[in-house]
Amino acid sequence: PMQRTLQGLETGLLLAICAIFILLGAYFQSLRVAFMVVATIPAVIAGVLVALTIWGSTLNVQSFMGAIVSIGVAVANAILLTTFAERARRDGRSAGEAAVEGAQSRLRPILMTTTAMVLGMVPLAFGAAQTAPLGRAVIGGLLGATGATLLVLPMLFALVQSRANERSPSLDPFDPASRFYSGAEEGL
């Protein structure tokens, strides 16, 4: 029964990642940018596995829940950095400059979020044996995700977006940056 539970959690995790990718593709109107954000998820999973190995914990329902929490925070941080970098790139900076600017401008909020979550999970990680894997997984996942978000994501952004078009991918005829902009006023 426990093996079946873990397989169900693995399936649920993969479905959640696919749903995140689809939603990000719609939000950014770019599958490349959505891929960059989702590319931070392997760092979360690696961080979770390393933390569980160091503490001698196993994969169980609590550690999977910790991984899901870590993925949520990691994706939010990656969206934050990517949004600022993409805005800077559209304002005329090169992809490399935009990536650095996005990472620099979002460094403090990302570190503050990670620090608050990690410190909040420390008592849980050293607490009762039933809930400790949750805290341990969150701590490991967030540490891995923060490294990937601040170091790997800007490099990936600079590489992938260096050949991207500066025009908005928007299909909205009321968006002045869209190639489908009709010039008509909204609300008419």
Phi and psi in degrees as GROMACS dihedral restraints (atoms count N, CA, C in turn):
[ dihedral_restraints ]
;  ai    aj    ak    al  type     phi  dphi    fc
    3     4     5     6     1   -67.3    20    10
    4     5     6     7     1   -37.8    20    10
    6     7     8     9     1   -62.6    20    10
    7     8     9    10     1   -40.2    20    10
    9    10    11    12     1   -67.3    20    10
   10    11    12    13     1   -35.6    20    10
   12    13    14    15     1   -63.8    20    10
   13    14    15    16     1   -44.5    20    10
   15    16    17    18     1   -65.7    20    10
   16    17    18    19     1   -37.6    20    10
   18    19    20    21     1   -65.1    20    10
   19    20    21    22     1   -38.0    20    10
   21    22    23    24     1   -65.1    20    10
   22    23    24    25     1   -38.3    20    10
   24    25    26    27     1   -67.3    20    10
   25    26    27    28     1   -39.6    20    10
   27    28    29    30     1   -62.2    20    10
   28    29    30    31     1   -43.3    20    10
   30    31    32    33     1   -63.7    20    10
   31    32    33    34     1   -43.5    20    10
   33    34    35    36     1   -62.3    20    10
   34    35    36    37     1   -39.8    20    10
   36    37    38    39     1   -64.3    20    10
   37    38    39    40     1   -43.2    20    10
   39    40    41    42     1   -64.9    20    10
   40    41    42    43     1   -40.4    20    10
   42    43    44    45     1   -64.8    20    10
   43    44    45    46     1   -38.5    20    10
   45    46    47    48     1   -64.0    20    10
   46    47    48    49     1   -41.6    20    10
   48    49    50    51     1   -64.0    20    10
   49    50    51    52     1   -41.2    20    10
   51    52    53    54     1   -64.0    20    10
   52    53    54    55     1   -42.0    20    10
   54    55    56    57     1   -63.7    20    10
   55    56    57    58     1   -41.1    20    10
   57    58    59    60     1   -60.5    20    10
   58    59    60    61     1   -44.2    20    10
   60    61    62    63     1   -61.1    20    10
   61    62    63    64     1   -44.5    20    10
   63    64    65    66     1   -64.9    20    10
   64    65    66    67     1   -44.9    20    10
   66    67    68    69     1   -64.2    20    10
   67    68    69    70     1   -40.0    20    10
   69    70    71    72     1   -67.2    20    10
   70    71    72    73     1   -37.2    20    10
   72    73    74    75     1   -60.2    20    10
   73    74    75    76     1   -40.4    20    10
   75    76    77    78     1   -70.3    20    10
   76    77    78    79     1   -40.5    20    10
   78    79    80    81     1   -64.9    20    10
   79    80    81    82     1   -50.3    20    10
   81    82    83    84     1   -83.5    20    10
   82    83    84    85     1   -13.3    20    10
   84    85    86    87     1    55.0    20    10
   85    86    87    88     1    37.4    20    10
   87    88    89    90     1  -157.8    20    10
   88    89    90    91     1   121.2    20    10
   90    91    92    93     1   -72.3    20    10
   91    92    93    94     1   -27.6    20    10
   93    94    95    96     1   -64.8    20    10
   94    95    96    97     1   -45.2    20    10
   96    97    98    99     1   -67.6    20    10
   97    98    99   100     1   -39.6    20    10
   99   100   101   102     1   -61.6    20    10
  100   101   102   103     1   -40.0    20    10
  102   103   104   105     1   -62.8    20    10
  103   104   105   106     1   -40.1    20    10
  105   106   107   108     1   -61.7    20    10
  106   107   108   109     1   -41.2    20    10
  108   109   110   111     1   -66.2    20    10
  109   110   111   112     1   -45.1    20    10
  111   112   113   114     1   -68.7    20    10
  112   113   114   115     1   -21.6    20    10
  114   115   116   117     1   -66.1    20    10
  115   116   117   118     1   -12.6    20    10
  117   118   119   120     1   -80.0    20    10
  118   119   120   121     1   -15.4    20    10
  120   121   122   123     1   -64.3    20    10
  121   122   123   124     1   -40.2    20    10
  123   124   125   126     1   -58.6    20    10
  124   125   126   127     1   -31.6    20    10
  126   127   128   129     1   -67.4    20    10
  127   128   129   130     1   -35.7    20    10
  129   130   131   132     1   -63.5    20    10
  130   131   132   133     1   -48.8    20    10
  132   133   134   135     1   -63.6    20    10
  133   134   135   136     1   -40.4    20    10
  135   136   137   138     1   -63.9    20    10
  136   137   138   139     1   -43.1    20    10
  138   139   140   141     1   -61.6    20    10
  139   140   141   142     1   -41.0    20    10
  141   142   143   144     1   -61.7    20    10
  142   143   144   145     1   -48.0    20    10
  144   145   146   147     1   -64.8    20    10
  145   146   147   148     1   -40.2    20    10
  147   148   149   150     1   -64.3    20    10
  148   149   150   151     1   -45.7    20    10
  150   151   152   153     1   -63.0    20    10
  151   152   153   154     1   -43.0    20    10
  153   154   155   156     1   -65.0    20    10
  154   155   156   157     1   -36.5    20    10
  156   157   158   159     1   -67.8    20    10
  157   158   159   160     1   -44.4    20    10
  159   160   161   162     1   -61.0    20    10
  160   161   162   163     1   -43.3    20    10
  162   163   164   165     1   -83.8    20    10
  163   164   165   166     1    -5.8    20    10
  165   166   167   168     1    73.2    20    10
  166   167   168   169     1    25.8    20    10
  168   169   170   171     1   -91.7    20    10
  169   170   171   172     1   166.8    20    10
  171   172   173   174     1  -113.1    20    10
  172   173   174   175     1   165.9    20    10
  174   175   176   177     1   -75.1    20    10
  175   176   177   178     1   122.7    20    10
  177   178   179   180     1  -148.9    20    10
  178   179   180   181     1  -172.5    20    10
  180   181   182   183     1   -60.2    20    10
  181   182   183   184     1   -42.1    20    10
  183   184   185   186     1   -65.6    20    10
  184   185   186   187     1   -41.6    20    10
  186   187   188   189     1   -68.9    20    10
  187   188   189   190     1   -33.5    20    10
  189   190   191   192     1   -66.0    20    10
  190   191   192   193     1   -39.5    20    10
  192   193   194   195     1   -62.7    20    10
  193   194   195   196     1   -40.0    20    10
  195   196   197   198     1   -63.0    20    10
  196   197   198   199     1   -38.8    20    10
  198   199   200   201     1   -64.5    20    10
  199   200   201   202     1   -40.4    20    10
  201   202   203   204     1   -66.1    20    10
  202   203   204   205     1   -41.2    20    10
  204   205   206   207     1   -61.6    20    10
  205   206   207   208     1   -45.1    20    10
  207   208   209   210     1   -62.5    20    10
  208   209   210   211     1   -40.0    20    10
  210   211   212   213     1   -63.3    20    10
  211   212   213   214     1   -41.3    20    10
  213   214   215   216     1   -60.8    20    10
  214   215   216   217     1   -46.1    20    10
  216   217   218   219     1   -68.4    20    10
  217   218   219   220     1   -40.4    20    10
  219   220   221   222     1   -62.7    20    10
  220   221   222   223     1   -43.7    20    10
  222   223   224   225     1   -65.7    20    10
  223   224   225   226     1   -40.0    20    10
  225   226   227   228     1   -61.5    20    10
  226   227   228   229     1   -43.6    20    10
  228   229   230   231     1   -65.0    20    10
  229   230   231   232     1   -40.8    20    10
  231   232   233   234     1   -66.8    20    10
  232   233   234   235     1   -38.1    20    10
  234   235   236   237     1   -63.3    20    10
  235   236   237   238     1   -42.4    20    10
  237   238   239   240     1   -58.7    20    10
  238   239   240   241     1   -51.5    20    10
  240   241   242   243     1   -64.3    20    10
  241   242   243   244     1   -45.5    20    10
  243   244   245   246     1   -65.4    20    10
  244   245   246   247     1   -39.1    20    10
  246   247   248   249     1   -61.7    20    10
  247   248   249   250     1   -44.8    20    10
  249   250   251   252     1   -68.5    20    10
  250   251   252   253     1   -39.1    20    10
  252   253   254   255     1   -66.7    20    10
  253   254   255   256     1   -41.6    20    10
  255   256   257   258     1   -66.7    20    10
  256   257   258   259     1   -37.7    20    10
  258   259   260   261     1   -62.9    20    10
  259   260   261   262     1   -42.6    20    10
  261   262   263   264     1   -65.8    20    10
  262   263   264   265     1   -38.1    20    10
  264   265   266   267     1   -65.3    20    10
  265   266   267   268     1   -40.9    20    10
  267   268   269   270     1   -69.7    20    10
  268   269   270   271     1   -22.5    20    10
  270   271   272   273     1   -80.5    20    10
  271   272   273   274     1     1.0    20    10
  273   274   275   276     1   113.6    20    10
  274   275   276   277     1    -3.3    20    10
  276   277   278   279     1   -80.0    20    10
  277   278   279   280     1   156.6    20    10
  279   280   281   282     1   -68.4    20    10
  280   281   282   283     1   163.2    20    10
  282   283   284   285     1   -61.5    20    10
  283   284   285   286     1   -38.0    20    10
  285   286   287   288     1   -66.1    20    10
  286   287   288   289     1   -45.7    20    10
  288   289   290   291     1   -63.8    20    10
  289   290   291   292     1   -39.7    20    10
  291   292   293   294     1   -65.0    20    10
  292   293   294   295     1   -39.5    20    10
  294   295   296   297     1   -64.4    20    10
  295   296   297   298     1   -43.8    20    10
  297   298   299   300     1   -64.9    20    10
  298   299   300   301     1   -43.6    20    10
  300   301   302   303     1   -63.6    20    10
  301   302   303   304     1   -40.9    20    10
  303   304   305   306     1   -63.3    20    10
  304   305   306   307     1   -42.4    20    10
  306   307   308   309     1   -68.3    20    10
  307   308   309   310     1   -41.4    20    10
  309   310   311   312     1   -67.1    20    10
  310   311   312   313     1   -42.3    20    10
  312   313   314   315     1   -73.2    20    10
  313   314   315   316     1   -24.7    20    10
  315   316   317   318     1  -106.7    20    10
  316   317   318   319     1     4.8    20    10
  318   319   320   321     1   -57.7    20    10
  319   320   321   322     1   -51.1    20    10
  321   322   323   324     1   -63.0    20    10
  322   323   324   325     1   -49.2    20    10
  324   325   326   327     1   -61.5    20    10
  325   326   327   328     1   -37.2    20    10
  327   328   329   330     1   -67.3    20    10
  328   329   330   331     1   -44.8    20    10
  330   331   332   333     1   -65.9    20    10
  331   332   333   334     1   -36.7    20    10
  333   334   335   336     1   -66.2    20    10
  334   335   336   337     1   -42.8    20    10
  336   337   338   339     1   -62.5    20    10
  337   338   339   340     1   -46.8    20    10
  339   340   341   342     1   -63.5    20    10
  340   341   342   343     1   -45.6    20    10
  342   343   344   345     1   -61.3    20    10
  343   344   345   346     1   -45.0    20    10
  345   346   347   348     1   -61.9    20    10
  346   347   348   349     1   -43.9    20    10
  348   349   350   351     1   -66.9    20    10
  349   350   351   352     1   -44.2    20    10
  351   352   353   354     1   -65.0    20    10
  352   353   354   355     1   -46.3    20    10
  354   355   356   357     1   -64.7    20    10
  355   356   357   358     1   -33.8    20    10
  357   358   359   360     1   -68.6    20    10
  358   359   360   361     1   -26.2    20    10
  360   361   362   363     1   -91.7    20    10
  361   362   363   364     1   -12.1    20    10
  363   364   365   366     1   -58.1    20    10
  364   365   366   367     1   -48.3    20    10
  366   367   368   369     1   -61.0    20    10
  367   368   369   370     1   -35.7    20    10
  369   370   371   372     1   -68.4    20    10
  370   371   372   373     1   -39.2    20    10
  372   373   374   375     1   -66.2    20    10
  373   374   375   376     1   -29.1    20    10
  375   376   377   378     1  -104.8    20    10
  376   377   378   379     1    10.8    20    10
  378   379   380   381     1   -89.6    20    10
  379   380   381   382     1  -143.7    20    10
  381   382   383   384     1   -59.3    20    10
  382   383   384   385     1   147.1    20    10
  384   385   386   387     1   -62.0    20    10
  385   386   387   388     1   -28.4    20    10
  387   388   389   390     1   -72.9    20    10
  388   389   390   391     1   -34.9    20    10
  390   391   392   393     1  -104.1    20    10
  391   392   393   394     1    -8.9    20    10
  393   394   395   396     1   -58.6    20    10
  394   395   396   397     1   -39.3    20    10
  396   397   398   399     1   -60.1    20    10
  397   398   399   400     1   -29.7    20    10
  399   400   401   402     1   -63.1    20    10
  400   401   402   403     1   -51.8    20    10
  402   403   404   405     1   -63.1    20    10
  403   404   405   406     1   -41.0    20    10
  405   406   407   408     1   -64.6    20    10
  406   407   408   409     1   -41.3    20    10
  408   409   410   411     1   -66.0    20    10
  409   410   411   412     1   -41.0    20    10
  411   412   413   414     1   -64.5    20    10
  412   413   414   415     1   -44.3    20    10
  414   415   416   417     1   -60.7    20    10
  415   416   417   418     1   -51.1    20    10
  417   418   419   420     1   -63.3    20    10
  418   419   420   421     1   -43.2    20    10
  420   421   422   423     1   -63.7    20    10
  421   422   423   424     1   -41.9    20    10
  423   424   425   426     1   -70.1    20    10
  424   425   426   427     1   -36.8    20    10
  426   427   428   429     1   -64.9    20    10
  427   428   429   430     1   -43.1    20    10
  429   430   431   432     1   -64.6    20    10
  430   431   432   433     1   -42.7    20    10
  432   433   434   435     1   -66.5    20    10
  433   434   435   436     1   -38.9    20    10
  435   436   437   438     1   -65.0    20    10
  436   437   438   439     1   -42.9    20    10
  438   439   440   441     1   -60.2    20    10
  439   440   441   442     1   -44.1    20    10
  441   442   443   444     1   -67.4    20    10
  442   443   444   445     1   -40.0    20    10
  444   445   446   447     1   -67.3    20    10
  445   446   447   448     1   -41.1    20    10
  447   448   449   450     1   -87.9    20    10
  448   449   450   451     1   -21.8    20    10
  450   451   452   453     1  -110.5    20    10
  451   452   453   454     1   -49.3    20    10
  453   454   455   456     1   -82.6    20    10
  454   455   456   457     1   -43.9    20    10
  456   457   458   459     1   -58.8    20    10
  457   458   459   460     1   -44.7    20    10
  459   460   461   462     1   -61.8    20    10
  460   461   462   463     1   -37.7    20    10
  462   463   464   465     1   -66.2    20    10
  463   464   465   466     1   -42.0    20    10
  465   466   467   468     1   -64.7    20    10
  466   467   468   469     1   -41.6    20    10
  468   469   470   471     1   -59.7    20    10
  469   470   471   472     1   -47.8    20    10
  471   472   473   474     1   -61.4    20    10
  472   473   474   475     1   -39.5    20    10
  474   475   476   477     1   -69.5    20    10
  475   476   477   478     1   -49.6    20    10
  477   478   479   480     1   -73.3    20    10
  478   479   480   481     1   -41.5    20    10
  480   481   482   483     1   -86.7    20    10
  481   482   483   484     1    -0.6    20    10
  483   484   485   486     1   -64.0    20    10
  484   485   486   487     1   -24.9    20    10
  486   487   488   489     1  -110.2    20    10
  487   488   489   490     1     9.4    20    10
  489   490   491   492     1   -76.6    20    10
  490   491   492   493     1   152.1    20    10
  492   493   494   495     1   -71.8    20    10
  493   494   495   496     1   143.3    20    10
  495   496   497   498     1   -80.2    20    10
  496   497   498   499     1   -13.4    20    10
  498   499   500   501     1   -74.3    20    10
  499   500   501   502     1   154.4    20    10
  501   502   503   504     1   -69.3    20    10
  502   503   504   505     1   139.3    20    10
  504   505   506   507     1   -80.0    20    10
  505   506   507   508     1     5.3    20    10
  507   508   509   510     1   -61.1    20    10
  508   509   510   511     1   141.0    20    10
  510   511   512   513     1   -99.7    20    10
  511   512   513   514     1     3.3    20    10
  513   514   515   516     1   -73.5    20    10
  514   515   516   517     1   119.8    20    10
  516   517   518   519     1   -70.5    20    10
  517   518   519   520     1    -9.8    20    10
  519   520   521   522     1   -99.5    20    10
  520   521   522   523     1     0.2    20    10
  522   523   524   525     1   -89.5    20    10
  523   524   525   526     1   113.7    20    10
  525   526   527   528     1   -59.5    20    10
  526   527   528   529     1   -23.2    20    10
  528   529   530   531     1   -84.2    20    10
  529   530   531   532     1   -10.1    20    10
  531   532   533   534     1   -77.4    20    10
  532   533   534   535     1   147.7    20    10
  534   535   536   537     1   -74.3    20    10
  535   536   537   538     1   -10.2    20    10
  537   538   539   540     1  -100.1    20    10
  538   539   540   541     1    11.3    20    10
  540   541   542   543     1   -60.2    20    10
  541   542   543   544     1   125.9    20    10
  543   544   545   546     1   -94.4    20    10
  544   545   546   547     1   -14.5    20    10
  546   547   548   549     1    84.6    20    10
  547   548   549   550     1    -8.5    20    10
  549   550   551   552     1   -74.2    20    10
  550   551   552   553     1   150.9    20    10
  552   553   554   555     1   -81.2    20    10
  553   554   555   556     1   148.1    20    10
  555   556   557   558     1   -68.8    20    10
  556   557   558   559     1   152.5    20    10
  558   559   560   561     1    83.2    20    10
  559   560   561   562     1     3.3    20    10
